[in-house]
Amino acid sequence: MAHPVTKIPKAFEFARLAERLRLPLELYAQATYGHHNLTTERLRLRPPVIDDQKRVLAYRLANREHLQPWEPERDASYYTLETVEAQLTQIELDMEAKSALHWLIQPQDSEEVLGMCSFTNIVRGAFQACHLGFSLAGAQQGKGYMQEALTAALAHVFEVQKLHRVMANHQPDNLASEKLLQRLGFEREGYARQYLHINGAWADHVLTSLVSPGAGTYAPHHKT
């Protein structure tokens, strides 16, 4: 389904969020926020739909070797339209249930998929937190695209969705993800041995998180 893009109210505190994430204020000023649709200076982020199955499959096939060291082991069925369609259907259900947010990252003038990001396992109540996942095409590395995309996505998650904490984990030797998360303001919180089964083996992970720059100004309402 299509989601309209609307301007974010000026009342949202761009300056405070930019300072917390250690990124230029201009990047926030150029972003627009709607029903999960985001635009930045160079990119647009939109939820994937069933009609994106060929684009998503093309992205997977083109980046199979590039992404494999950091992902669970995939068999041949993962790289089929049937699997992609089923997963996109589940993504739509998860978003409707408000248990996850997913975005395709695209140029503003093209339907090409440059990357993807997601905020999954959303838990409300006293926790108000989720897990961040992301991937970027091998050919698009080093251009600042993921930092630009996640800056807008994190602003939406904190200021619009009102989540309190975003958690992100990476393998110790994934230096690109480590540096990106540091630039976004994520802080190391721990180290988990054999945390996830990645590329055919149990892999240790560094545990990081980013707390909302508005921490202390928003609290969930609990039913009694």
FENSULUR-V24578 format. One record per backbone hydrogen bond with DSSP energy under -0.5 kcal/mol. CO is the residue of the C=O (numbers start at 1). NH is the residue of the N-H. E is the energy in kcal/mol with one decimal. If there is no record, write none. Layout:
BEGIN
co->{CO	CO}
nh->{NH	NH}
e->{E	E}
END
This chain:
BEGIN
co->{4	6	9	12	13	14	15	16	17	18	18	19	24	24	25	25	26	28	32	34	37	38	39	42	43	44	45	46	49	50	52	53	54	55	56	57	58	59	61	63	64	65	67	68	71	75	76	77	80	81	82	83	84	85	86	87	88	89	90	91	92	93	94	94	95	99	101	103	104	104	105	105	106	107	112	112	114	115	116	117	118	119	120	123	124	124	128	128	129	130	131	133	135	137	138	140	144	145	146	147	148	149	150	151	152	153	154	155	155	156	156	157	164	165	166	167	168	170	171	173	174	175	176	177	178	179	180	181	182	187	190	191	192	192	196	196	198	201	203	203	205	206	206	207	207	208	209	210	212	214	214	218	220}
nh->{35	33	12	14	17	18	19	20	21	22	23	22	27	28	28	29	30	31	39	36	34	45	32	108	40	106	38	104	52	53	56	57	58	59	60	61	62	63	64	67	68	69	70	71	199	78	79	80	84	85	86	87	88	89	90	91	92	93	94	95	96	97	99	100	98	122	119	117	46	106	114	115	44	110	107	114	137	105	135	103	133	101	131	129	127	128	164	165	123	167	120	118	116	140	141	143	148	149	150	151	152	153	154	155	156	157	158	159	160	160	161	163	212	130	210	132	208	206	174	175	178	179	180	181	182	183	184	186	185	209	207	193	195	205	198	203	201	198	195	196	192	170	208	189	190	168	187	166	215	217	218	216	222}
e->{-1.6	-0.7	-1.6	-1.8	-1.9	-3.0	-2.3	-2.1	-2.3	-0.5	-2.2	-0.7	-0.9	-0.6	-1.0	-1.9	-1.4	-1.7	-1.1	-2.6	-1.5	-3.4	-1.1	-1.4	-2.8	-2.4	-2.7	-3.2	-2.3	-1.9	-2.9	-2.3	-2.3	-2.0	-2.4	-2.7	-2.3	-1.4	-0.9	-2.5	-1.6	-0.6	-2.0	-1.3	-2.0	-1.5	-1.3	-0.9	-2.1	-2.8	-2.0	-2.4	-2.6	-2.1	-1.9	-2.3	-2.1	-1.9	-2.8	-2.5	-2.3	-2.0	-2.4	-0.8	-1.0	-2.2	-2.9	-2.0	-1.6	-0.6	-2.9	-1.3	-2.5	-1.1	-0.5	-0.8	-3.0	-2.8	-2.4	-2.7	-2.5	-2.1	-2.7	-1.7	-1.6	-0.9	-2.9	-1.7	-2.6	-2.8	-2.5	-2.7	-2.4	-1.6	-1.1	-0.9	-2.0	-2.7	-2.9	-1.9	-1.5	-2.4	-3.0	-1.8	-2.0	-2.5	-2.6	-2.8	-0.5	-1.8	-2.5	-2.2	-3.2	-1.3	-2.6	-3.2	-2.0	-3.5	-2.1	-1.6	-2.0	-2.6	-2.1	-2.7	-2.0	-2.3	-1.7	-2.5	-1.2	-1.8	-2.6	-0.6	-0.7	-2.4	-1.0	-3.1	-1.6	-2.7	-1.4	-1.6	-2.9	-1.8	-0.5	-3.7	-1.5	-2.1	-2.7	-2.5	-2.0	-2.8	-0.6	-0.5	-0.6}
END
